[in-house]
Amino acid sequence: MHIPTATRQPVRKAGLLGVGLDGADGHSRITRGDDFLLVGGSEDTHKELQETVARFQQELDRRGKTLLDLTDAELAEIAEQL
């Protein structure tokens, strides 16, 4: 069954992307989650990215929201807190 383009509902997605640029040790570091992707970085940087995403998720849980539920202002507020 073909659904005309005009009647399709757009799919909303949201995600966080963290990129570490200081990884010179030859390791490829990738961490994936439902709403995030972390790539690169030294071991320390990648771990810090993981911890930041964990704190971000804790704040979402505290607010009872998902990433898609956040307004731009709320996203900026959380980012500033981290």
N, CA, C and O atoms as a Maestro MAE file, in Angstrom:
{
 s_m_m2io_version
 :::
 2.0.0
}

f_m_ct {
 s_m_title
 :::
 protein
 m_atom[328] {
  # First column is atom index #
  i_m_mmod_type
  r_m_x_coord
  r_m_y_coord
  r_m_z_coord
  i_m_residue_number
  s_m_chain_name
  s_m_pdb_residue_name
  s_m_pdb_atom_name
  i_m_atomic_number
  :::
  1 25 0.843 -1.174 0.000 1 A "MET " " N  " 7
  2 3 0.000 0.000 0.000 1 A "MET " " CA " 6
  3 2 0.889 1.238 0.000 1 A "MET " " C  " 6
  4 15 1.795 1.360 0.824 1 A "MET " " O  " 8
  5 25 0.634 2.123 -0.896 2 A "HIS " " N  " 7
  6 3 1.405 3.364 -1.002 2 A "HIS " " CA " 6
  7 2 0.659 4.486 -0.287 2 A "HIS " " C  " 6
  8 15 -0.523 4.718 -0.538 2 A "HIS " " O  " 8
  9 25 1.356 5.170 0.598 3 A "ILE " " N  " 7
  10 3 0.774 6.314 1.296 3 A "ILE " " CA " 6
  11 2 1.337 7.577 0.656 3 A "ILE " " C  " 6
  12 15 2.554 7.755 0.614 3 A "ILE " " O  " 8
  13 25 0.482 8.443 0.163 4 A "PRO " " N  " 7
  14 3 0.973 9.675 -0.459 4 A "PRO " " CA " 6
  15 2 1.819 10.484 0.530 4 A "PRO " " C  " 6
  16 15 1.539 10.510 1.728 4 A "PRO " " O  " 8
  17 25 2.840 11.131 0.013 5 A "THR " " N  " 7
  18 3 3.776 11.884 0.844 5 A "THR " " CA " 6
  19 2 3.064 12.913 1.710 5 A "THR " " C  " 6
  20 15 3.438 13.097 2.868 5 A "THR " " O  " 8
  21 25 2.068 13.576 1.189 6 A "ALA " " N  " 7
  22 3 1.386 14.640 1.926 6 A "ALA " " CA " 6
  23 2 0.676 14.133 3.177 6 A "ALA " " C  " 6
  24 15 0.430 14.916 4.095 6 A "ALA " " O  " 8
  25 25 0.340 12.846 3.237 7 A "THR " " N  " 7
  26 3 -0.382 12.330 4.398 7 A "THR " " CA " 6
  27 2 0.517 11.622 5.405 7 A "THR " " C  " 6
  28 15 0.049 11.216 6.469 7 A "THR " " O  " 8
  29 25 1.796 11.468 5.088 8 A "ARG " " N  " 7
  30 3 2.713 10.821 6.020 8 A "ARG " " CA " 6
  31 2 3.011 11.747 7.191 8 A "ARG " " C  " 6
  32 15 3.183 12.954 7.021 8 A "ARG " " O  " 8
  33 25 3.068 11.169 8.362 9 A "GLN " " N  " 7
  34 3 3.436 11.925 9.551 9 A "GLN " " CA " 6
  35 2 4.956 11.949 9.662 9 A "GLN " " C  " 6
  36 15 5.597 10.903 9.565 9 A "GLN " " O  " 8
  37 25 5.542 13.128 9.864 10 A "PRO " " N  " 7
  38 3 6.998 13.170 10.017 10 A "PRO " " CA " 6
  39 2 7.418 12.448 11.296 10 A "PRO " " C  " 6
  40 15 6.735 12.503 12.318 10 A "PRO " " O  " 8
  41 25 8.546 11.778 11.208 11 A "VAL " " N  " 7
  42 3 9.077 11.073 12.367 11 A "VAL " " CA " 6
  43 2 10.005 12.024 13.100 11 A "VAL " " C  " 6
  44 15 10.964 12.538 12.525 11 A "VAL " " O  " 8
  45 25 9.717 12.255 14.369 12 A "ARG " " N  " 7
  46 3 10.560 13.127 15.179 12 A "ARG " " CA " 6
  47 2 11.613 12.293 15.881 12 A "ARG " " C  " 6
  48 15 11.309 11.264 16.484 12 A "ARG " " O  " 8
  49 25 12.845 12.744 15.797 13 A "LYS " " N  " 7
  50 3 13.946 12.067 16.462 13 A "LYS " " CA " 6
  51 2 14.813 13.113 17.132 13 A "LYS " " C  " 6
  52 15 14.858 14.268 16.708 13 A "LYS " " O  " 8
  53 25 15.488 12.703 18.164 14 A "ALA " " N  " 7
  54 3 16.432 13.585 18.852 14 A "ALA " " CA " 6
  55 2 17.566 12.728 19.369 14 A "ALA " " C  " 6
  56 15 17.378 11.562 19.716 14 A "ALA " " O  " 8
  57 25 18.730 13.313 19.414 15 A "GLY " " N  " 7
  58 3 19.876 12.580 19.919 15 A "GLY " " CA " 6
  59 2 21.011 13.529 20.250 15 A "GLY " " C  " 6
  60 15 21.080 14.648 19.741 15 A "GLY " " O  " 8
  61 25 21.879 13.071 21.093 16 A "LEU " " N  " 7
  62 3 23.072 13.824 21.457 16 A "LEU " " CA " 6
  63 2 24.272 13.173 20.789 16 A "LEU " " C  " 6
  64 15 24.384 11.948 20.753 16 A "LEU " " O  " 8
  65 25 25.158 13.990 20.267 17 A "LEU " " N  " 7
  66 3 26.378 13.515 19.634 17 A "LEU " " CA " 6
  67 2 27.557 14.121 20.378 17 A "LEU " " C  " 6
  68 15 27.665 15.341 20.500 17 A "LEU " " O  " 8
  69 25 28.432 13.270 20.871 18 A "GLY " " N  " 7
  70 3 29.646 13.722 21.529 18 A "GLY " " CA " 6
  71 2 30.842 13.257 20.728 18 A "GLY " " C  " 6
  72 15 30.948 12.082 20.379 18 A "GLY " " O  " 8
  73 25 31.749 14.185 20.437 19 A "VAL " " N  " 7
  74 3 32.925 13.860 19.632 19 A "VAL " " CA " 6
  75 2 34.177 14.283 20.392 19 A "VAL " " C  " 6
  76 15 34.359 15.456 20.718 19 A "VAL " " O  " 8
  77 25 35.028 13.313 20.665 20 A "GLY " " N  " 7
  78 3 36.316 13.596 21.299 20 A "GLY " " CA " 6
  79 2 37.376 13.713 20.221 20 A "GLY " " C  " 6
  80 15 37.488 12.846 19.355 20 A "GLY " " O  " 8
  81 25 38.153 14.780 20.272 21 A "LEU " " N  " 7
  82 3 39.118 15.045 19.202 21 A "LEU " " CA " 6
  83 2 40.564 14.828 19.618 21 A "LEU " " C  " 6
  84 15 41.482 15.104 18.845 21 A "LEU " " O  " 8
  85 25 40.772 14.338 20.829 22 A "ASP " " N  " 7
  86 3 42.146 14.229 21.314 22 A "ASP " " CA " 6
  87 2 42.668 12.797 21.375 22 A "ASP " " C  " 6
  88 15 43.651 12.535 22.069 22 A "ASP " " O  " 8
  89 25 42.050 11.888 20.682 23 A "GLY " " N  " 7
  90 3 42.470 10.487 20.728 23 A "GLY " " CA " 6
  91 2 43.592 10.197 19.755 23 A "GLY " " C  " 6
  92 15 43.353 10.021 18.560 23 A "GLY " " O  " 8
  93 25 44.815 10.144 20.258 24 A "ALA " " N  " 7
  94 3 45.962 9.888 19.385 24 A "ALA " " CA " 6
  95 2 46.619 8.545 19.673 24 A "ALA " " C  " 6
  96 15 47.731 8.283 19.215 24 A "ALA " " O  " 8
  97 25 45.931 7.693 20.433 25 A "ASP " " N  " 7
  98 3 46.548 6.428 20.829 25 A "ASP " " CA " 6
  99 2 46.180 5.265 19.908 25 A "ASP " " C  " 6
  100 15 46.552 4.121 20.171 25 A "ASP " " O  " 8
  101 25 45.454 5.556 18.833 26 A "GLY " " N  " 7
  102 3 45.122 4.508 17.874 26 A "GLY " " CA " 6
  103 2 43.868 3.712 18.200 26 A "GLY " " C  " 6
  104 15 43.478 2.853 17.410 26 A "GLY " " O  " 8
  105 25 43.225 3.964 19.332 27 A "HIS " " N  " 7
  106 3 42.010 3.242 19.693 27 A "HIS " " CA " 6
  107 2 40.794 3.950 19.103 27 A "HIS " " C  " 6
  108 15 40.740 5.179 19.049 27 A "HIS " " O  " 8
  109 25 39.829 3.162 18.665 28 A "SER " " N  " 7
  110 3 38.549 3.700 18.190 28 A "SER " " CA " 6
  111 2 37.534 3.506 19.302 28 A "SER " " C  " 6
  112 15 37.163 2.377 19.623 28 A "SER " " O  " 8
  113 25 37.092 4.594 19.881 29 A "ARG " " N  " 7
  114 3 36.138 4.522 20.995 29 A "ARG " " CA " 6
  115 2 34.766 4.965 20.508 29 A "ARG " " C  " 6
  116 15 34.609 6.061 19.971 29 A "ARG " " O  " 8
  117 25 33.775 4.099 20.701 30 A "ILE " " N  " 7
  118 3 32.397 4.387 20.309 30 A "ILE " " CA " 6
  119 2 31.491 3.893 21.422 30 A "ILE " " C  " 6
  120 15 31.603 2.750 21.867 30 A "ILE " " O  " 8
  121 25 30.596 4.757 21.866 31 A "THR " " N  " 7
  122 3 29.581 4.382 22.845 31 A "THR " " CA " 6
  123 2 28.238 4.814 22.284 31 A "THR " " C  " 6
  124 15 28.051 5.972 21.913 31 A "THR " " O  " 8
  125 25 27.303 3.871 22.226 32 A "ARG " " N  " 7
  126 3 25.968 4.148 21.681 32 A "ARG " " CA " 6
  127 2 24.916 3.918 22.744 32 A "ARG " " C  " 6
  128 15 25.034 3.029 23.587 32 A "ARG " " O  " 8
  129 25 23.897 4.734 22.681 33 A "GLY " " N  " 7
  130 3 22.734 4.567 23.541 33 A "GLY " " CA " 6
  131 2 21.488 4.881 22.731 33 A "GLY " " C  " 6
  132 15 21.574 5.192 21.543 33 A "GLY " " O  " 8
  133 25 20.345 4.800 23.363 34 A "ASP " " N  " 7
  134 3 19.093 5.062 22.650 34 A "ASP " " CA " 6
  135 2 19.045 6.478 22.079 34 A "ASP " " C  " 6
  136 15 18.530 6.695 20.982 34 A "ASP " " O  " 8
  137 25 19.585 7.441 22.830 35 A "ASP " " N  " 7
  138 3 19.486 8.842 22.427 35 A "ASP " " CA " 6
  139 2 20.833 9.521 22.275 35 A "ASP " " C  " 6
  140 15 20.897 10.750 22.261 35 A "ASP " " O  " 8
  141 25 21.902 8.765 22.162 36 A "PHE " " N  " 7
  142 3 23.212 9.398 22.053 36 A "PHE " " CA " 6
  143 2 24.211 8.523 21.320 36 A "PHE " " C  " 6
  144 15 24.060 7.305 21.223 36 A "PHE " " O  " 8
  145 25 25.243 9.194 20.806 37 A "LEU " " N  " 7
  146 3 26.374 8.534 20.172 37 A "LEU " " CA " 6
  147 2 27.619 9.306 20.562 37 A "LEU " " C  " 6
  148 15 27.699 10.516 20.351 37 A "LEU " " O  " 8
  149 25 28.585 8.609 21.129 38 A "LEU " " N  " 7
  150 3 29.856 9.211 21.512 38 A "LEU " " CA " 6
  151 2 30.946 8.545 20.694 38 A "LEU " " C  " 6
  152 15 31.014 7.318 20.621 38 A "LEU " " O  " 8
  153 25 31.797 9.351 20.081 39 A "VAL " " N  " 7
  154 3 32.868 8.806 19.259 39 A "VAL " " CA " 6
  155 2 34.179 9.515 19.551 39 A "VAL " " C  " 6
  156 15 34.210 10.714 19.828 39 A "VAL " " O  " 8
  157 25 35.256 8.751 19.482 40 A "GLY " " N  " 7
  158 3 36.592 9.300 19.567 40 A "GLY " " CA " 6
  159 2 37.017 9.734 20.948 40 A "GLY " " C  " 6
  160 15 36.379 9.431 21.957 40 A "GLY " " O  " 8
  161 25 38.117 10.453 20.953 41 A "GLY " " N  " 7
  162 3 38.680 10.971 22.188 41 A "GLY " " CA " 6
  163 2 39.658 10.007 22.831 41 A "GLY " " C  " 6
  164 15 39.669 8.808 22.554 41 A "GLY " " O  " 8
  165 25 40.478 10.578 23.699 42 A "SER " " N  " 7
  166 3 41.368 9.759 24.509 42 A "SER " " CA " 6
  167 2 40.516 8.959 25.495 42 A "SER " " C  " 6
  168 15 39.307 9.168 25.593 42 A "SER " " O  " 8
  169 25 41.139 8.063 26.207 43 A "GLU " " N  " 7
  170 3 40.405 7.279 27.195 43 A "GLU " " CA " 6
  171 2 39.730 8.191 28.210 43 A "GLU " " C  " 6
  172 15 38.561 7.996 28.541 43 A "GLU " " O  " 8
  173 25 40.465 9.191 28.706 44 A "ASP " " N  " 7
  174 3 39.909 10.116 29.694 44 A "ASP " " CA " 6
  175 2 38.775 10.961 29.125 44 A "ASP " " C  " 6
  176 15 37.744 11.146 29.772 44 A "ASP " " O  " 8
  177 25 38.968 11.466 27.925 45 A "THR " " N  " 7
  178 3 37.931 12.294 27.303 45 A "THR " " CA " 6
  179 2 36.670 11.491 27.052 45 A "THR " " C  " 6
  180 15 35.566 11.967 27.318 45 A "THR " " O  " 8
  181 25 36.825 10.274 26.541 46 A "HIS " " N  " 7
  182 3 35.657 9.442 26.246 46 A "HIS " " CA " 6
  183 2 34.902 9.116 27.539 46 A "HIS " " C  " 6
  184 15 33.671 9.122 27.564 46 A "HIS " " O  " 8
  185 25 35.640 8.836 28.596 47 A "LYS " " N  " 7
  186 3 34.992 8.564 29.880 47 A "LYS " " CA " 6
  187 2 34.228 9.791 30.364 47 A "LYS " " C  " 6
  188 15 33.128 9.669 30.903 47 A "LYS " " O  " 8
  189 25 34.806 10.965 30.174 48 A "GLU " " N  " 7
  190 3 34.130 12.199 30.575 48 A "GLU " " CA " 6
  191 2 32.853 12.415 29.761 48 A "GLU " " C  " 6
  192 15 31.838 12.856 30.299 48 A "GLU " " O  " 8
  193 25 32.907 12.104 28.470 49 A "LEU " " N  " 7
  194 3 31.700 12.192 27.644 49 A "LEU " " CA " 6
  195 2 30.621 11.232 28.158 49 A "LEU " " C  " 6
  196 15 29.448 11.598 28.229 49 A "LEU " " O  " 8
  197 25 31.014 10.014 28.514 50 A "GLN " " N  " 7
  198 3 30.060 9.038 29.052 50 A "GLN " " CA " 6
  199 2 29.428 9.544 30.348 50 A "GLN " " C  " 6
  200 15 28.221 9.413 30.549 50 A "GLN " " O  " 8
  201 25 30.244 10.119 31.217 51 A "GLU " " N  " 7
  202 3 29.731 10.635 32.488 51 A "GLU " " CA " 6
  203 2 28.782 11.806 32.262 51 A "GLU " " C  " 6
  204 15 27.779 11.939 32.962 51 A "GLU " " O  " 8
  205 25 29.093 12.646 31.293 52 A "THR " " N  " 7
  206 3 28.223 13.784 30.983 52 A "THR " " CA " 6
  207 2 26.874 13.311 30.473 52 A "THR " " C  " 6
  208 15 25.838 13.838 30.878 52 A "THR " " O  " 8
  209 25 26.875 12.321 29.588 53 A "VAL " " N  " 7
  210 3 25.612 11.777 29.077 53 A "VAL " " CA " 6
  211 2 24.815 11.145 30.222 53 A "VAL " " C  " 6
  212 15 23.591 11.273 30.261 53 A "VAL " " O  " 8
  213 25 25.483 10.473 31.145 54 A "ALA " " N  " 7
  214 3 24.798 9.860 32.286 54 A "ALA " " CA " 6
  215 2 24.143 10.939 33.153 54 A "ALA " " C  " 6
  216 15 23.004 10.776 33.590 54 A "ALA " " O  " 8
  217 25 24.860 12.040 33.401 55 A "ARG " " N  " 7
  218 3 24.283 13.143 34.188 55 A "ARG " " CA " 6
  219 2 23.108 13.782 33.446 55 A "ARG " " C  " 6
  220 15 22.104 14.150 34.056 55 A "ARG " " O  " 8
  221 25 23.242 13.907 32.147 56 A "PHE " " N  " 7
  222 3 22.157 14.456 31.332 56 A "PHE " " CA " 6
  223 2 20.915 13.576 31.456 56 A "PHE " " C  " 6
  224 15 19.806 14.076 31.645 56 A "PHE " " O  " 8
  225 25 21.109 12.267 31.349 57 A "GLN " " N  " 7
  226 3 19.980 11.336 31.466 57 A "GLN " " CA " 6
  227 2 19.359 11.390 32.851 57 A "GLN " " C  " 6
  228 15 18.137 11.322 32.981 57 A "GLN " " O  " 8
  229 25 20.173 11.510 33.881 58 A "GLN " " N  " 7
  230 3 19.648 11.632 35.242 58 A "GLN " " CA " 6
  231 2 18.773 12.878 35.377 58 A "GLN " " C  " 6
  232 15 17.736 12.845 36.040 58 A "GLN " " O  " 8
  233 25 19.192 13.967 34.750 59 A "GLU " " N  " 7
  234 3 18.396 15.195 34.801 59 A "GLU " " CA " 6
  235 2 17.083 15.029 34.045 59 A "GLU " " C  " 6
  236 15 16.043 15.511 34.496 59 A "GLU " " O  " 8
  237 25 17.121 14.358 32.911 60 A "LEU " " N  " 7
  238 3 15.876 14.073 32.188 60 A "LEU " " CA " 6
  239 2 14.940 13.235 33.052 60 A "LEU " " C  " 6
  240 15 13.745 13.520 33.135 60 A "LEU " " O  " 8
  241 25 15.481 12.205 33.691 61 A "ASP " " N  " 7
  242 3 14.674 11.348 34.558 61 A "ASP " " CA " 6
  243 2 14.078 12.153 35.710 61 A "ASP " " C  " 6
  244 15 12.913 11.971 36.066 61 A "ASP " " O  " 8
  245 25 14.879 13.038 36.289 62 A "ARG " " N  " 7
  246 3 14.411 13.864 37.398 62 A "ARG " " CA " 6
  247 2 13.238 14.748 36.957 62 A "ARG " " C  " 6
  248 15 12.297 14.977 37.718 62 A "ARG " " O  " 8
  249 25 13.313 15.231 35.736 63 A "ARG " " N  " 7
  250 3 12.259 16.093 35.205 63 A "ARG " " CA " 6
  251 2 11.082 15.292 34.644 63 A "ARG " " C  " 6
  252 15 10.035 15.858 34.330 63 A "ARG " " O  " 8
  253 25 11.256 13.984 34.522 64 A "GLY " " N  " 7
  254 3 10.197 13.154 33.948 64 A "GLY " " CA " 6
  255 2 9.995 13.408 32.463 64 A "GLY " " C  " 6
  256 15 8.872 13.346 31.963 64 A "GLY " " O  " 8
  257 25 11.087 13.695 31.757 65 A "LYS " " N  " 7
  258 3 11.000 14.021 30.335 65 A "LYS " " CA " 6
  259 2 11.965 13.166 29.528 65 A "LYS " " C  " 6
  260 15 12.887 12.551 30.063 65 A "LYS " " O  " 8
  261 25 11.724 13.148 28.236 66 A "THR " " N  " 7
  262 3 12.666 12.544 27.302 66 A "THR " " CA " 6
  263 2 13.339 13.679 26.542 66 A "THR " " C  " 6
  264 15 12.933 14.836 26.654 66 A "THR " " O  " 8
  265 25 14.353 13.351 25.780 67 A "LEU " " N  " 7
  266 3 15.056 14.352 24.988 67 A "LEU " " CA " 6
  267 2 14.091 15.068 24.044 67 A "LEU " " C  " 6
  268 15 14.197 16.279 23.850 67 A "LEU " " O  " 8
  269 25 13.157 14.328 23.461 68 A "LEU " " N  " 7
  270 3 12.174 14.924 22.550 68 A "LEU " " CA " 6
  271 2 11.225 15.883 23.253 68 A "LEU " " C  " 6
  272 15 10.678 16.784 22.618 68 A "LEU " " O  " 8
  273 25 11.022 15.703 24.552 69 A "ASP " " N  " 7
  274 3 10.097 16.548 25.304 69 A "ASP " " CA " 6
  275 2 10.669 17.919 25.636 69 A "ASP " " C  " 6
  276 15 9.917 18.846 25.937 69 A "ASP " " O  " 8
  277 25 11.992 18.059 25.586 70 A "LEU " " N  " 7
  278 3 12.635 19.299 26.011 70 A "LEU " " CA " 6
  279 2 12.400 20.436 25.023 70 A "LEU " " C  " 6
  280 15 12.396 20.243 23.807 70 A "LEU " " O  " 8
  281 25 12.207 21.620 25.581 71 A "THR " " N  " 7
  282 3 12.216 22.821 24.754 71 A "THR " " CA " 6
  283 2 13.674 23.208 24.529 71 A "THR " " C  " 6
  284 15 14.571 22.694 25.196 71 A "THR " " O  " 8
  285 25 13.899 24.103 23.600 72 A "ASP " " N  " 7
  286 3 15.264 24.580 23.361 72 A "ASP " " CA " 6
  287 2 15.837 25.203 24.629 72 A "ASP " " C  " 6
  288 15 17.014 25.014 24.938 72 A "ASP " " O  " 8
  289 25 15.013 25.943 25.362 73 A "ALA " " N  " 7
  290 3 15.467 26.596 26.589 73 A "ALA " " CA " 6
  291 2 15.846 25.563 27.652 73 A "ALA " " C  " 6
  292 15 16.850 25.726 28.346 73 A "ALA " " O  " 8
  293 25 15.051 24.508 27.779 74 A "GLU " " N  " 7
  294 3 15.369 23.466 28.756 74 A "GLU " " CA " 6
  295 2 16.660 22.736 28.387 74 A "GLU " " C  " 6
  296 15 17.475 22.432 29.258 74 A "GLU " " O  " 8
  297 25 16.844 22.458 27.105 75 A "LEU " " N  " 7
  298 3 18.066 21.806 26.645 75 A "LEU " " CA " 6
  299 2 19.281 22.669 26.979 75 A "LEU " " C  " 6
  300 15 20.290 22.165 27.474 75 A "LEU " " O  " 8
  301 25 19.183 23.958 26.708 76 A "ALA " " N  " 7
  302 3 20.286 24.878 27.008 76 A "ALA " " CA " 6
  303 2 20.544 24.942 28.516 76 A "ALA " " C  " 6
  304 15 21.696 24.985 28.946 76 A "ALA " " O  " 8
  305 25 19.487 24.949 29.309 77 A "GLU " " N  " 7
  306 3 19.617 24.999 30.759 77 A "GLU " " CA " 6
  307 2 20.361 23.781 31.298 77 A "GLU " " C  " 6
  308 15 21.262 23.911 32.127 77 A "GLU " " O  " 8
  309 25 19.983 22.614 30.827 78 A "ILE " " N  " 7
  310 3 20.646 21.386 31.278 78 A "ILE " " CA " 6
  311 2 22.101 21.378 30.827 78 A "ILE " " C  " 6
  312 15 22.993 21.024 31.598 78 A "ILE " " O  " 8
  313 25 22.338 21.766 29.588 79 A "ALA " " N  " 7
  314 3 23.705 21.778 29.061 79 A "ALA " " CA " 6
  315 2 24.589 22.713 29.881 79 A "ALA " " C  " 6
  316 15 25.749 22.393 30.138 79 A "ALA " " O  " 8
  317 25 24.064 23.851 30.290 80 A "GLU " " N  " 7
  318 3 24.843 24.793 31.099 80 A "GLU " " CA " 6
  319 2 25.151 24.216 32.474 80 A "GLU " " C  " 6
  320 15 26.209 24.494 33.037 80 A "GLU " " O  " 8
  321 25 24.242 23.418 33.021 81 A "GLN " " N  " 7
  322 3 24.432 22.817 34.343 81 A "GLN " " CA " 6
  323 2 25.544 21.764 34.324 81 A "GLN " " C  " 6
  324 15 26.232 21.562 35.324 81 A "GLN " " O  " 8
  325 25 25.712 21.102 33.190 82 A "LEU " " N  " 7
  326 3 26.677 20.003 33.107 82 A "LEU " " CA " 6
  327 2 28.058 20.553 32.882 82 A "LEU " " C  " 6
  328 15 29.019 19.789 32.784 82 A "LEU " " O  " 8
  :::
 }
 m_bond[327] {
  # First column is bond index #
  i_m_from
  i_m_to
  i_m_order
  :::
  1 1 2 1
  2 2 3 1
  3 3 4 2
  4 3 5 1
  5 5 6 1
  6 6 7 1
  7 7 8 2
  8 7 9 1
  9 9 10 1
  10 10 11 1
  11 11 12 2
  12 11 13 1
  13 13 14 1
  14 14 15 1
  15 15 16 2
  16 15 17 1
  17 17 18 1
  18 18 19 1
  19 19 20 2
  20 19 21 1
  21 21 22 1
  22 22 23 1
  23 23 24 2
  24 23 25 1
  25 25 26 1
  26 26 27 1
  27 27 28 2
  28 27 29 1
  29 29 30 1
  30 30 31 1
  31 31 32 2
  32 31 33 1
  33 33 34 1
  34 34 35 1
  35 35 36 2
  36 35 37 1
  37 37 38 1
  38 38 39 1
  39 39 40 2
  40 39 41 1
  41 41 42 1
  42 42 43 1
  43 43 44 2
  44 43 45 1
  45 45 46 1
  46 46 47 1
  47 47 48 2
  48 47 49 1
  49 49 50 1
  50 50 51 1
  51 51 52 2
  52 51 53 1
  53 53 54 1
  54 54 55 1
  55 55 56 2
  56 55 57 1
  57 57 58 1
  58 58 59 1
  59 59 60 2
  60 59 61 1
  61 61 62 1
  62 62 63 1
  63 63 64 2
  64 63 65 1
  65 65 66 1
  66 66 67 1
  67 67 68 2
  68 67 69 1
  69 69 70 1
  70 70 71 1
  71 71 72 2
  72 71 73 1
  73 73 74 1
  74 74 75 1
  75 75 76 2
  76 75 77 1
  77 77 78 1
  78 78 79 1
  79 79 80 2
  80 79 81 1
  81 81 82 1
  82 82 83 1
  83 83 84 2
  84 83 85 1
  85 85 86 1
  86 86 87 1
  87 87 88 2
  88 87 89 1
  89 89 90 1
  90 90 91 1
  91 91 92 2
  92 91 93 1
  93 93 94 1
  94 94 95 1
  95 95 96 2
  96 95 97 1
  97 97 98 1
  98 98 99 1
  99 99 100 2
  100 99 101 1
  101 101 102 1
  102 102 103 1
  103 103 104 2
  104 103 105 1
  105 105 106 1
  106 106 107 1
  107 107 108 2
  108 107 109 1
  109 109 110 1
  110 110 111 1
  111 111 112 2
  112 111 113 1
  113 113 114 1
  114 114 115 1
  115 115 116 2
  116 115 117 1
  117 117 118 1
  118 118 119 1
  119 119 120 2
  120 119 121 1
  121 121 122 1
  122 122 123 1
  123 123 124 2
  124 123 125 1
  125 125 126 1
  126 126 127 1
  127 127 128 2
  128 127 129 1
  129 129 130 1
  130 130 131 1
  131 131 132 2
  132 131 133 1
  133 133 134 1
  134 134 135 1
  135 135 136 2
  136 135 137 1
  137 137 138 1
  138 138 139 1
  139 139 140 2
  140 139 141 1
  141 141 142 1
  142 142 143 1
  143 143 144 2
  144 143 145 1
  145 145 146 1
  146 146 147 1
  147 147 148 2
  148 147 149 1
  149 149 150 1
  150 150 151 1
  151 151 152 2
  152 151 153 1
  153 153 154 1
  154 154 155 1
  155 155 156 2
  156 155 157 1
  157 157 158 1
  158 158 159 1
  159 159 160 2
  160 159 161 1
  161 161 162 1
  162 162 163 1
  163 163 164 2
  164 163 165 1
  165 165 166 1
  166 166 167 1
  167 167 168 2
  168 167 169 1
  169 169 170 1
  170 170 171 1
  171 171 172 2
  172 171 173 1
  173 173 174 1
  174 174 175 1
  175 175 176 2
  176 175 177 1
  177 177 178 1
  178 178 179 1
  179 179 180 2
  180 179 181 1
  181 181 182 1
  182 182 183 1
  183 183 184 2
  184 183 185 1
  185 185 186 1
  186 186 187 1
  187 187 188 2
  188 187 189 1
  189 189 190 1
  190 190 191 1
  191 191 192 2
  192 191 193 1
  193 193 194 1
  194 194 195 1
  195 195 196 2
  196 195 197 1
  197 197 198 1
  198 198 199 1
  199 199 200 2
  200 199 201 1
  201 201 202 1
  202 202 203 1
  203 203 204 2
  204 203 205 1
  205 205 206 1
  206 206 207 1
  207 207 208 2
  208 207 209 1
  209 209 210 1
  210 210 211 1
  211 211 212 2
  212 211 213 1
  213 213 214 1
  214 214 215 1
  215 215 216 2
  216 215 217 1
  217 217 218 1
  218 218 219 1
  219 219 220 2
  220 219 221 1
  221 221 222 1
  222 222 223 1
  223 223 224 2
  224 223 225 1
  225 225 226 1
  226 226 227 1
  227 227 228 2
  228 227 229 1
  229 229 230 1
  230 230 231 1
  231 231 232 2
  232 231 233 1
  233 233 234 1
  234 234 235 1
  235 235 236 2
  236 235 237 1
  237 237 238 1
  238 238 239 1
  239 239 240 2
  240 239 241 1
  241 241 242 1
  242 242 243 1
  243 243 244 2
  244 243 245 1
  245 245 246 1
  246 246 247 1
  247 247 248 2
  248 247 249 1
  249 249 250 1
  250 250 251 1
  251 251 252 2
  252 251 253 1
  253 253 254 1
  254 254 255 1
  255 255 256 2
  256 255 257 1
  257 257 258 1
  258 258 259 1
  259 259 260 2
  260 259 261 1
  261 261 262 1
  262 262 263 1
  263 263 264 2
  264 263 265 1
  265 265 266 1
  266 266 267 1
  267 267 268 2
  268 267 269 1
  269 269 270 1
  270 270 271 1
  271 271 272 2
  272 271 273 1
  273 273 274 1
  274 274 275 1
  275 275 276 2
  276 275 277 1
  277 277 278 1
  278 278 279 1
  279 279 280 2
  280 279 281 1
  281 281 282 1
  282 282 283 1
  283 283 284 2
  284 283 285 1
  285 285 286 1
  286 286 287 1
  287 287 288 2
  288 287 289 1
  289 289 290 1
  290 290 291 1
  291 291 292 2
  292 291 293 1
  293 293 294 1
  294 294 295 1
  295 295 296 2
  296 295 297 1
  297 297 298 1
  298 298 299 1
  299 299 300 2
  300 299 301 1
  301 301 302 1
  302 302 303 1
  303 303 304 2
  304 303 305 1
  305 305 306 1
  306 306 307 1
  307 307 308 2
  308 307 309 1
  309 309 310 1
  310 310 311 1
  311 311 312 2
  312 311 313 1
  313 313 314 1
  314 314 315 1
  315 315 316 2
  316 315 317 1
  317 317 318 1
  318 318 319 1
  319 319 320 2
  320 319 321 1
  321 321 322 1
  322 322 323 1
  323 323 324 2
  324 323 325 1
  325 325 326 1
  326 326 327 1
  327 327 328 2
  :::
 }
}
